[in-house]
Each structure stands twice: as structure tokens, then as C-alpha cells.
Amino acid sequence: MRNIMSKMAAVFLAGALVFSGNVKAAALPEADTTTRATEVVSDASYWSSFRKDNSNMAIVDTKLPTGDTAVIEKWKTDGLGVGSPIIVGDDLYIAGGKMLRRVDRITGKVLAEQEMVMSTGYFSYAAYGDGKIFVPLNSGVLQAFDADTLKPLWRTQGDGQQPLCPVTYDNGNVYVGTSNGNGSVGSFYCFSSADGDTERSDEIQERIWIDEESACYWAGATIVGQAVIYGNEKGLVQSRNKLTGEVIDSYQAESNIRGSIAYDAGRGTIYFTSKDAQKVYAMTVNGDGSFNKNKVLEGDVNGLVTSTPVAYNGRVYVMAGNITSRGGLNVFDAKTMDLIYEVDIDGPSQSSPLLTTAYATVENNKTVYLYVALNNSVGTVKVIKDFEGNTEPDVKDLYVPSNPQYCTASLVSDQTGTLYYKNDSGYLWALNTTGPELIPGDVNGDGRVDSEDALTTLQCSVGKTDISEAFFSCADVDNDGKITAADALLILQYSVGKISDFKPR
């Protein structure tokens, strides 16, 4: 039956040439290859690394869903892997398996893809800088790609360990750590971002410096002046000269560090967590990169903690728990690190909070909203409301994924208020309170009706592809409740001006 339908599809497309004149039957829409990339990526990077930027705070001033209105799936896509998205211009970059992909954040369409020298690990935290995308890969390899074309530029030799550490880019240098599965072995590296040999795509980039004694398991760095500051599995927080690797200062935490170092420039303070000790720390950084160790503040967290803290308006927010332990939300006073309140949010969370200040006014006591996901078998997204003087938790379910699964990921937002969420199912979702603008016949959401929409509709009618639920009505232009070849024909006729409107039968 499938073969018969495929032959019918071929006949239909061939016939489309007859009435459309100069329109050719399109092939299955594919990603642009590195030699066929047609769009130029803006230099304006909105979300350039795991925690948005080098502060590792993930604080935005964009109006995001608050839980008062139902969240809609603008689109979802499978097969994009497990990498944490970054945003440059209008595009998402996602690494998964052996592929790096550039995805239109409006429609979810893959615009370009490039095979990498090897696959990512289960976690991949890429970064953007210097017009390049830097992706950590298996065996401790870091590979650089041109952000416009996805052309490979260089790779590192690798140390045989896992790529578990978020990448940090700063002023021509790239910083990344590695670790084995239990955090007993690994290193922290500094590389130049420059492409020394533009004729080659496989050149080996030599390191500028290395810390061979730092296994970095989810422990990303921050940049403070001339210092790069990071933690390791031994619980040691180090400040090193970012250009030479010379040690400026260090501080020994009570146990292993499995989160990035967050930096509040306003207070000149770094915040970090200690997983097994269930602690959060606040420590001032001096102008030369050294630490004020005479007054290090600590707070007790209600579970094992791998979350990166977020500090805003005198409060520090930390999530806790993993698949084997409970935890939840912990809110601390930034001046004292005394606990203000804590709450079990119906499951553990290993997300680092995303926080929006877009609703904060003097009148509402600077209300903010935070977004995290649960690491349980469902992976529910939670929204947390907080404000000055608040001592009571206000937590809502924001979104229950249509493909439930465990989730260790943190949420990402774009410039227009869309949230991006992924879990262990391999799906990536774009979420907002309003769906995409729906134009009859525009089944891919790119704002126009063309032969590509007709082909996608036809392929859906014979089971060759799926159209998301949000765009079902755009494909069903004859309004009979089904997507058929008749819909595809109408869309194609409309795209070449043979009909001026879609009228239900």
C-alpha cells in the first residue's frame, strides 16, 4: 500500500508541473549543507552559552509565560539530540549525535547541518564567540565551526575523557573542562579561538594552557576581569590568569562542585554549590581576581545540588535533588545566605533556574518568575513567582511535555518570549502562550505559501512526514478534518496563482 501511495505522490508532483508552468516539483526539504548555506548569521548572539553569557546567571528582561495562561507548543522536533541550545540571531544551534544543526527558532526547521568529527556525549554545552560555534565532543575533543556556514575549522586532540563541562568563550580564547564518569580524572583547558590554517578543516588546535588536576563535571567557568574562575570535582574553586593559567587564588569547598560558577558583577560576588555537602556559597572576588576568604558565606540546601545559583535583587535561588533524592527550591538572603524559605516542588530538579525581570515593578515589589524542570519520569516544567519580602512559595505547573521523560536540562528563552525545553526523549519544544501565526496553506510557519508547503502536505498524506498539531489546520485547507493529496493540490495551486483562496468543499 505504501508503495502505491508513493507512486501516486510521484504522479501528483509530476502533474503539478503541467498546471504550474515554471514551478518544478521540489525534493524532500533538506537541511542546507555547508556548501549551500543561504542565510547569514547575525553577530548579535542572544544566548551564547549554557547559562546565556559568562555571568552564568540566565537572567532576562523578556516577558515569558507566567502560568496564568496555558502554554502552547509552537513546534516540537525530534532527532536533534541532547545538546543545550544556544541562540545567535534568529537561529538555534544544537549538537547531538554526530551532527551540529542550525535551526530556525521561529519554525523549528533545520536550516543547515554539519557532521562533526565524532559524536557528543550525553551532555553537550556548546558556546558561540568570534563568529564560531565551539562544541565539546567525546574523548575530550573540542571542535570549532564557522557559525555562518557550519564549516569545520579546527579540533583539539582530546584527552580521552567525557565532554561534561560547559564551554566558555572570552575575547579570543575558549575554556572547557573534561571529566570521566565519576569525576576522578579530567582537566581544564584554554585554547585560542583563532583559525590558524584557513585551508584546512582538520587542523589540531594546540592548548594555550592546561590544569591537569581539575576534573570538571558540569562545572563551567566564569570570567571576572583578567581571571577565569571554575570549580572541580575535588571541591576546589580556582581563580587563574585567563591568558597564562597562573594561579591567582583558590578556595576549598566542603565537597564536589557540579555546577557552573555564577557571578554577580553588582556585588562583585561569585555563587557556587557543593553537591554532596548540600551547600551554596557566596564569596567576594577582589579586583586582581583573588578571593576575600575572610568572609565566605554558606547556606544549607535541601538536597544534593548540581544547580548553578541565580542571584537577583538580594536573593539567591538554588534548585536541589536528583533522580535518587528529593529536593526543590531554596531561596536565600544574598547578604547573609540565611534561608528565607524552601519548598518541595513535587520532585527533584537539576535545572539551573532561568529568571525573568520583565514583570518587576516597584508597585509589585519587583516580582520575578523563575523556570525549572523536574528530573522525574514526567519532566514537568515549573514556574516560580517571587518578590521582595515574600516568604511563601508560589509554584505552578507551566507545561507537561507531550513526550514525558526525565530531564536534567535547563530552560532557554529567546528575544521574543519563547521558551525552549528538551528532555531525555530527544524532543525539543518551543513554548509560548501564543502559537505561531497561522496562515492557511503555510504548513511550515515561514510566513508564505509555496510549493514546499504543498510537498510537505502531500508527504504527510502518505505517511512520509508529520505536521505538528499546531499547523494541522494550515494543511487541511479543504476543512474536511483530514490531510490528503487534495489539500496538497490546493496549496500548490494557490502558491502559483491558479486559485485565489481556499474554500471548503
NORGITA-V697945 format. One record per residue. N is the residue number from 1. RES is the residue in three letters. SS is DSSP state (h for helix, s for strand, l for the rest). PSI is psi as a letter, one per 20 degrees, with the letter a starting at -180 (none if undefined). D_FIRST is the distance of its C-alpha to the first C-alpha in Angstrom with 2 decimals. Layout:
# NORGITA-V697945
n->{N;N}
res->{RES;RES}
ss->{SS;SS}
psi->{PSI;PSI}
d_first->{D_FIRST;D_FIRST}
This chain:
# NORGITA-V697945
n->{1;2;3;4;5;6;7;8;9;10;11;12;13;14;15;16;17;18;19;20;21;22;23;24;25;26;27;28;29;30;31;32;33;34;35;36;37;38;39;40;41;42;43;44;45;46;47;48;49;50;51;52;53;54;55;56;57;58;59;60;61;62;63;64;65;66;67;68;69;70;71;72;73;74;75;76;77;78;79;80;81;82;83;84;85;86;87;88;89;90;91;92;93;94;95;96;97;98;99;100;101;102;103;104;105;106;107;108;109;110;111;112;113;114;115;116;117;118;119;120;121;122;123;124;125;126;127;128;129;130;131;132;133;134;135;136;137;138;139;140;141;142;143;144;145;146;147;148;149;150;151;152;153;154;155;156;157;158;159;160;161;162;163;164;165;166;167;168;169;170;171;172;173;174;175;176;177;178;179;180;181;182;183;184;185;186;187;188;189;190;191;192;193;194;195;196;197;198;199;200;201;202;203;204;205;206;207;208;209;210;211;212;213;214;215;216;217;218;219;220;221;222;223;224;225;226;227;228;229;230;231;232;233;234;235;236;237;238;239;240;241;242;243;244;245;246;247;248;249;250;251;252;253;254;255;256;257;258;259;260;261;262;263;264;265;266;267;268;269;270;271;272;273;274;275;276;277;278;279;280;281;282;283;284;285;286;287;288;289;290;291;292;293;294;295;296;297;298;299;300;301;302;303;304;305;306;307;308;309;310;311;312;313;314;315;316;317;318;319;320;321;322;323;324;325;326;327;328;329;330;331;332;333;334;335;336;337;338;339;340;341;342;343;344;345;346;347;348;349;350;351;352;353;354;355;356;357;358;359;360;361;362;363;364;365;366;367;368;369;370;371;372;373;374;375;376;377;378;379;380;381;382;383;384;385;386;387;388;389;390;391;392;393;394;395;396;397;398;399;400;401;402;403;404;405;406;407;408;409;410;411;412;413;414;415;416;417;418;419;420;421;422;423;424;425;426;427;428;429;430;431;432;433;434;435;436;437;438;439;440;441;442;443;444;445;446;447;448;449;450;451;452;453;454;455;456;457;458;459;460;461;462;463;464;465;466;467;468;469;470;471;472;473;474;475;476;477;478;479;480;481;482;483;484;485;486;487;488;489;490;491;492;493;494;495;496;497;498;499;500;501;502;503;504;505}
res->{MET;ARG;ASN;ILE;MET;SER;LYS;MET;ALA;ALA;VAL;PHE;LEU;ALA;GLY;ALA;LEU;VAL;PHE;SER;GLY;ASN;VAL;LYS;ALA;ALA;ALA;LEU;PRO;GLU;ALA;ASP;THR;THR;THR;ARG;ALA;THR;GLU;VAL;VAL;SER;ASP;ALA;SER;TYR;TRP;SER;SER;PHE;ARG;LYS;ASP;ASN;SER;ASN;MET;ALA;ILE;VAL;ASP;THR;LYS;LEU;PRO;THR;GLY;ASP;THR;ALA;VAL;ILE;GLU;LYS;TRP;LYS;THR;ASP;GLY;LEU;GLY;VAL;GLY;SER;PRO;ILE;ILE;VAL;GLY;ASP;ASP;LEU;TYR;ILE;ALA;GLY;GLY;LYS;MET;LEU;ARG;ARG;VAL;ASP;ARG;ILE;THR;GLY;LYS;VAL;LEU;ALA;GLU;GLN;GLU;MET;VAL;MET;SER;THR;GLY;TYR;PHE;SER;TYR;ALA;ALA;TYR;GLY;ASP;GLY;LYS;ILE;PHE;VAL;PRO;LEU;ASN;SER;GLY;VAL;LEU;GLN;ALA;PHE;ASP;ALA;ASP;THR;LEU;LYS;PRO;LEU;TRP;ARG;THR;GLN;GLY;ASP;GLY;GLN;GLN;PRO;LEU;CYS;PRO;VAL;THR;TYR;ASP;ASN;GLY;ASN;VAL;TYR;VAL;GLY;THR;SER;ASN;GLY;ASN;GLY;SER;VAL;GLY;SER;PHE;TYR;CYS;PHE;SER;SER;ALA;ASP;GLY;ASP;THR;GLU;ARG;SER;ASP;GLU;ILE;GLN;GLU;ARG;ILE;TRP;ILE;ASP;GLU;GLU;SER;ALA;CYS;TYR;TRP;ALA;GLY;ALA;THR;ILE;VAL;GLY;GLN;ALA;VAL;ILE;TYR;GLY;ASN;GLU;LYS;GLY;LEU;VAL;GLN;SER;ARG;ASN;LYS;LEU;THR;GLY;GLU;VAL;ILE;ASP;SER;TYR;GLN;ALA;GLU;SER;ASN;ILE;ARG;GLY;SER;ILE;ALA;TYR;ASP;ALA;GLY;ARG;GLY;THR;ILE;TYR;PHE;THR;SER;LYS;ASP;ALA;GLN;LYS;VAL;TYR;ALA;MET;THR;VAL;ASN;GLY;ASP;GLY;SER;PHE;ASN;LYS;ASN;LYS;VAL;LEU;GLU;GLY;ASP;VAL;ASN;GLY;LEU;VAL;THR;SER;THR;PRO;VAL;ALA;TYR;ASN;GLY;ARG;VAL;TYR;VAL;MET;ALA;GLY;ASN;ILE;THR;SER;ARG;GLY;GLY;LEU;ASN;VAL;PHE;ASP;ALA;LYS;THR;MET;ASP;LEU;ILE;TYR;GLU;VAL;ASP;ILE;ASP;GLY;PRO;SER;GLN;SER;SER;PRO;LEU;LEU;THR;THR;ALA;TYR;ALA;THR;VAL;GLU;ASN;ASN;LYS;THR;VAL;TYR;LEU;TYR;VAL;ALA;LEU;ASN;ASN;SER;VAL;GLY;THR;VAL;LYS;VAL;ILE;LYS;ASP;PHE;GLU;GLY;ASN;THR;GLU;PRO;ASP;VAL;LYS;ASP;LEU;TYR;VAL;PRO;SER;ASN;PRO;GLN;TYR;CYS;THR;ALA;SER;LEU;VAL;SER;ASP;GLN;THR;GLY;THR;LEU;TYR;TYR;LYS;ASN;ASP;SER;GLY;TYR;LEU;TRP;ALA;LEU;ASN;THR;THR;GLY;PRO;GLU;LEU;ILE;PRO;GLY;ASP;VAL;ASN;GLY;ASP;GLY;ARG;VAL;ASP;SER;GLU;ASP;ALA;LEU;THR;THR;LEU;GLN;CYS;SER;VAL;GLY;LYS;THR;ASP;ILE;SER;GLU;ALA;PHE;PHE;SER;CYS;ALA;ASP;VAL;ASP;ASN;ASP;GLY;LYS;ILE;THR;ALA;ALA;ASP;ALA;LEU;LEU;ILE;LEU;GLN;TYR;SER;VAL;GLY;LYS;ILE;SER;ASP;PHE;LYS;PRO;ARG}
ss->{l;h;h;h;h;h;h;h;h;h;h;h;h;h;h;h;h;h;h;h;l;l;l;l;l;l;l;l;l;l;l;s;l;l;l;l;l;l;l;l;l;l;l;l;s;s;s;l;l;l;l;l;l;l;l;l;l;l;s;s;l;l;l;l;l;l;l;l;l;l;l;s;s;s;s;s;s;l;l;l;l;l;l;l;l;s;s;s;l;l;s;s;s;s;s;s;l;l;s;s;s;s;s;s;l;l;l;l;l;s;s;s;s;s;s;l;l;l;l;l;l;l;l;l;l;l;s;s;s;l;l;s;s;s;s;s;s;h;h;h;s;s;s;s;s;s;l;l;l;l;l;s;s;s;s;l;l;l;l;l;l;s;l;l;l;l;l;s;s;s;l;l;s;s;s;s;s;l;s;l;l;l;l;l;l;l;l;s;s;s;s;s;l;l;l;l;l;l;l;l;l;l;s;s;l;l;s;s;s;s;s;l;l;l;l;l;l;l;l;l;l;s;s;s;l;l;s;s;s;s;s;l;l;l;l;s;s;s;s;s;s;l;l;l;l;l;s;s;s;s;s;s;l;l;l;l;l;l;l;l;l;s;s;s;l;l;l;l;s;s;s;s;s;s;l;l;l;l;s;s;s;s;s;s;s;l;l;l;l;l;s;l;h;h;h;l;s;s;s;s;l;l;l;l;l;l;l;l;l;s;s;s;l;l;s;s;s;s;s;s;s;s;l;l;s;s;s;s;s;s;s;s;s;l;l;l;l;l;s;s;s;s;s;l;l;l;l;l;l;l;l;l;l;s;s;s;l;l;l;l;l;l;l;l;l;l;l;s;s;s;s;s;s;l;l;l;l;l;l;l;s;s;s;s;s;s;l;l;l;l;l;l;l;l;s;s;s;s;s;l;l;l;l;l;l;l;l;l;l;l;l;s;s;l;l;l;l;l;s;s;s;s;l;l;l;l;l;s;s;s;s;s;l;l;l;l;l;l;l;l;l;l;l;l;l;l;l;l;l;l;h;h;h;h;h;h;h;h;h;h;h;l;l;l;l;l;l;l;h;h;h;h;h;h;h;l;l;l;l;l;l;l;l;l;h;h;h;h;h;h;h;h;h;h;h;l;l;l;l;l;l;l;l;l;l}
psi->{g;g;g;g;h;g;h;h;g;g;g;g;h;g;h;h;h;g;i;i;e;j;p;q;p;q;r;p;p;r;q;p;r;h;i;j;p;i;q;p;p;q;i;n;p;g;n;i;a;g;k;g;a;i;h;k;h;l;p;r;l;p;o;r;p;i;i;h;q;q;q;q;o;g;r;q;q;r;j;j;a;j;q;p;q;q;p;o;c;j;q;q;p;p;p;p;c;j;p;p;q;p;p;o;i;g;i;j;p;o;h;q;q;p;p;r;h;r;r;r;a;h;q;o;n;r;q;q;q;k;j;q;p;o;p;p;r;q;k;j;q;p;q;q;q;p;h;g;i;j;p;p;g;r;r;r;h;q;j;j;a;q;m;i;p;q;q;p;p;o;l;i;q;p;p;q;r;r;q;a;h;j;j;i;p;r;r;p;q;p;q;q;i;q;n;h;n;i;i;q;i;j;q;p;p;q;q;g;r;q;o;i;j;n;p;o;o;j;n;r;q;r;p;o;c;j;q;p;p;q;r;a;i;i;j;p;p;q;p;q;p;i;h;h;j;p;p;g;r;q;p;o;r;h;a;q;o;l;r;q;p;q;p;o;h;h;i;k;p;q;p;r;q;o;f;h;i;l;q;q;q;p;p;q;p;r;h;j;i;r;q;n;j;i;m;p;q;q;q;p;q;k;r;p;p;j;q;p;q;p;p;p;l;j;q;p;p;p;q;r;q;a;i;i;q;r;c;b;p;p;p;q;p;h;h;i;k;q;p;g;r;q;p;p;k;j;r;q;p;j;q;p;p;p;p;p;j;h;j;o;r;h;h;k;k;l;p;r;p;q;p;r;q;q;m;a;i;g;k;p;p;q;p;p;p;q;r;p;i;p;j;p;q;n;p;q;p;g;p;o;q;i;n;q;r;q;o;j;r;q;q;q;q;a;i;j;j;p;q;p;p;q;a;i;i;i;q;p;q;p;p;r;i;p;a;q;p;o;p;p;i;n;i;j;k;j;j;q;o;a;h;h;g;g;g;g;g;g;h;h;h;j;j;i;r;q;p;q;h;h;j;g;h;h;h;m;i;j;k;j;j;q;o;r;h;h;g;g;g;g;g;g;g;g;h;j;j;h;q;i;r;p;p;q;none}
d_first->{0.00;3.82;5.44;5.13;6.25;8.62;9.96;10.59;12.34;14.35;15.40;16.45;18.50;20.06;20.98;22.52;25.10;26.34;27.56;28.43;30.85;31.77;28.77;26.54;22.89;23.30;21.73;20.43;23.67;25.52;28.83;31.81;33.16;36.87;37.36;35.46;36.83;37.73;39.44;42.83;43.47;46.51;49.38;49.70;48.19;47.87;46.72;47.67;47.55;46.65;49.27;49.19;52.32;55.07;56.71;53.72;54.23;51.01;53.04;51.75;53.15;49.88;49.04;46.28;44.79;47.53;45.68;47.07;43.82;40.30;38.57;35.30;32.62;32.80;29.99;28.84;27.23;26.13;26.92;30.29;32.19;35.40;37.93;40.19;39.57;42.36;42.70;44.12;44.24;40.98;38.92;38.13;38.29;36.50;36.56;34.20;33.20;34.14;33.35;35.66;33.96;35.45;33.77;34.57;36.21;35.50;31.71;30.77;29.25;29.90;32.30;33.18;32.84;34.85;34.64;37.79;39.93;38.80;37.06;38.65;39.83;38.68;40.95;41.41;43.97;44.08;46.66;47.30;50.54;52.09;48.89;47.04;44.61;45.84;43.36;44.55;42.50;42.61;45.79;47.80;46.69;46.94;45.09;45.88;43.62;44.46;43.33;42.55;40.45;39.70;41.34;42.73;46.53;47.98;47.57;50.05;50.70;49.80;51.68;49.06;48.85;46.24;45.71;46.55;49.05;48.45;49.41;52.40;53.25;56.77;58.56;57.19;56.75;53.87;54.49;52.20;52.66;50.95;51.08;49.86;48.09;51.35;53.32;55.90;55.34;54.55;56.16;56.48;56.33;57.33;55.80;56.42;53.53;54.66;52.65;55.39;53.55;51.32;50.28;48.59;45.73;46.47;50.16;51.53;53.26;56.46;57.53;60.54;61.50;60.24;61.14;60.29;61.24;58.78;55.46;53.67;50.99;49.61;53.15;53.00;56.07;57.87;60.22;63.73;65.90;66.36;64.98;61.57;61.47;59.04;59.00;57.96;57.14;60.87;61.48;63.40;63.17;64.37;65.48;65.57;66.51;63.16;64.27;66.14;64.89;68.48;68.72;70.32;70.15;68.25;67.95;67.00;64.85;64.82;61.46;58.31;56.93;53.15;52.95;53.90;57.41;57.62;60.44;62.19;64.17;66.17;67.63;67.54;65.88;63.04;61.08;59.25;58.20;58.89;56.08;57.75;61.02;59.18;61.26;61.09;63.78;65.39;67.54;69.30;68.93;72.03;72.17;72.34;69.25;71.28;70.78;73.22;73.17;76.15;74.04;70.53;69.04;66.69;64.60;63.01;59.26;57.70;55.39;54.26;53.72;51.52;51.47;53.19;55.78;55.94;59.38;60.10;63.12;65.02;62.23;60.16;56.74;55.27;52.24;52.36;50.50;47.64;45.13;48.08;50.68;51.21;52.63;52.05;53.89;57.42;59.57;62.83;65.84;65.76;69.57;70.10;66.68;67.60;64.65;64.31;61.53;58.54;55.62;52.81;49.71;47.60;46.72;47.61;46.95;47.01;46.33;49.09;49.68;48.78;51.58;51.88;55.29;54.02;55.28;58.58;61.66;65.25;64.76;61.97;63.71;61.31;58.20;55.44;51.91;50.42;46.79;45.68;42.80;43.12;42.34;40.95;37.56;36.78;38.37;39.69;41.36;44.92;47.25;50.98;53.69;57.18;60.40;64.08;65.92;62.86;63.12;60.31;56.63;54.15;50.62;47.39;43.72;42.26;38.60;36.47;33.50;29.99;29.34;32.56;34.13;37.56;39.13;42.10;41.49;43.76;42.69;42.93;43.61;43.55;45.99;44.53;44.27;40.74;40.48;38.19;37.30;35.41;35.27;34.19;30.53;30.23;29.64;32.10;32.88;34.88;36.82;39.16;40.33;38.79;35.23;34.37;35.45;32.61;32.14;29.47;26.91;28.26;25.45;27.02;30.52;32.36;34.17;32.67;29.72;28.31;25.34;24.49;24.02;21.74;19.56;19.53;18.55;15.61;14.46;15.00;12.98;9.72;11.08;12.84;16.22;18.30;21.06;24.08;25.17;28.23;26.36;23.81;26.13;26.51;22.84;22.64;25.06;24.48;25.32;22.78;22.13;18.60;17.49;15.44;15.34;18.44;20.27;19.56;20.91;23.96;24.70;24.65;26.86;29.21;29.46;30.79;32.99;31.20;31.46;34.11;32.66;29.65;30.19;28.21;26.94}
